[in-house]
Amino acid sequence: MATPIEILMVEDDAGDIAYTREMFAEHRLRNTMTVLSDGLQAIGYLRREPPYQDAKRPDLILLDLNLPMVDGRTVLEFIRNEPALREIVVVVLTTSEVEEQVLRGFGVPADRYVRKPVDFDRLVEVVRTVQDFYVQVETY
């Protein structure tokens, strides 16, 4: 049986967060998902600074780039520059195919891109393509 992965979602849109949680519940995902609403919180979480000193290292980060406080590009740069974090799979959440193409053109170093609201099937496909990571679904 596969081990559930730790997912960190960094998103400030309450609707997108609610939709993603609904999709996880609807598909009976047993993975743990922590949600943070700005980039400053995300960096503190990843550094395990208070109040996140007991935070588990995420296996997957769903990252919006347009965040308050510290934007997602800065969070992504922080992750890629930290040796202990750079192996974490980062999925950048985009609003359109055009935005994805622009980000790729500018060399935004994401592992994958998924359009918002989170396309559940695409997210599962992304997670399954990453070696040693599994989405675990409850079975009856």
C-alpha positions in Angstrom: 0.0 0.0 0.0 1.3 3.4 -1.0 2.1 6.0 1.7 0.1 9.2 1.6 2.0 12.2 0.6 2.2 15.6 2.3 0.7 18.4 0.1 1.2 22.1 0.7 -1.1 24.4 -1.1 -0.2 28.0 -1.2 -3.2 29.9 -2.5 -5.0 33.0 -1.5 -8.3 32.5 -3.4 -10.8 31.0 -1.0 -12.9 29.6 -3.9 -10.0 27.7 -5.3 -9.1 26.4 -1.9 -12.6 25.2 -1.3 -12.9 23.6 -4.7 -9.6 21.7 -4.2 -10.7 20.5 -0.8 -14.0 19.3 -2.3 -12.2 17.4 -5.0 -10.0 15.7 -2.5 -13.0 14.8 -0.4 -15.1 13.7 -3.4 -12.2 11.4 -4.6 -11.6 10.2 -1.0 -7.9 11.2 -1.0 -6.1 10.4 2.2 -3.2 12.7 1.5 -2.6 15.5 4.1 -3.1 18.9 2.6 -1.9 22.1 4.5 -3.2 25.4 3.0 -1.4 28.7 3.5 -2.6 32.0 2.0 0.6 33.9 1.3 4.2 33.5 0.4 5.6 34.8 3.7 3.7 32.0 5.5 4.9 29.5 3.0 8.6 30.4 3.5 8.1 30.3 7.3 6.5 26.9 7.0 9.3 25.5 4.8 11.9 26.9 7.2 9.9 25.4 10.1 9.8 28.8 11.9 7.1 29.3 14.6 4.3 28.6 14.5 5.3 25.9 11.9 8.2 24.3 13.9 6.5 20.9 13.8 5.5 21.1 10.1 6.2 18.1 8.0 8.2 18.6 4.8 5.8 18.6 1.9 6.3 16.1 -0.9 4.3 18.3 -3.3 3.6 22.0 -3.4 0.7 23.5 -5.2 1.8 27.1 -5.7 -0.1 30.1 -6.9 2.3 32.8 -8.2 0.1 35.8 -7.5 0.2 35.8 -3.7 0.1 38.6 -1.1 3.1 39.5 1.1 5.7 37.5 -0.9 4.7 36.4 -4.4 4.9 32.8 -5.6 7.9 33.5 -7.8 9.9 34.4 -4.7 8.7 31.3 -2.9 9.7 29.2 -5.9 13.1 30.8 -6.0 13.6 30.1 -2.3 12.7 26.4 -2.8 15.0 26.0 -5.7 17.9 27.6 -3.8 17.6 25.5 -0.7 19.4 22.2 -1.0 17.0 20.5 1.5 14.0 21.7 -0.4 14.9 21.7 -4.1 13.7 18.1 -4.6 10.2 18.9 -3.6 7.8 18.7 -6.6 6.3 22.1 -7.3 3.2 22.5 -9.4 2.5 26.1 -10.4 -1.2 26.9 -10.5 -2.1 29.0 -13.6 -5.2 30.7 -14.8 -4.9 29.9 -18.5 -2.8 28.1 -21.2 -1.5 31.5 -22.2 -0.2 32.2 -18.7 1.4 28.8 -18.6 3.2 29.5 -22.0 4.4 32.9 -20.7 5.7 31.4 -17.5 7.5 28.7 -19.4 8.9 31.3 -21.7 10.3 33.3 -18.8 11.9 30.1 -17.4 9.8 29.8 -14.2 11.3 26.6 -12.8 8.2 24.6 -11.9 8.0 20.9 -12.3 4.5 21.1 -13.8 1.7 23.5 -14.4 -2.0 22.9 -13.6 -4.8 25.3 -14.5 -7.1 26.7 -11.8 -9.4 25.7 -10.4 -7.3 22.6 -9.8 -8.1 20.1 -12.5 -8.2 16.9 -10.3 -7.5 14.5 -13.1 -4.5 16.5 -14.3 -3.2 16.8 -10.7 -3.4 13.0 -10.2 -1.6 12.5 -13.5 1.1 14.9 -12.4 1.6 13.2 -9.0 1.7 9.8 -10.6 4.4 10.8 -13.1 6.7 11.8 -10.2 8.8 8.8 -9.1 8.1 7.6 -5.6 5.0 9.7 -5.0 1.5 8.2 -5.0 -1.9 9.6 -4.5 -3.6 7.2 -2.1 -7.4 6.8 -2.4 -9.6 5.0 0.1 -11.2 1.8 -1.2 -14.3 0.1 0.0 
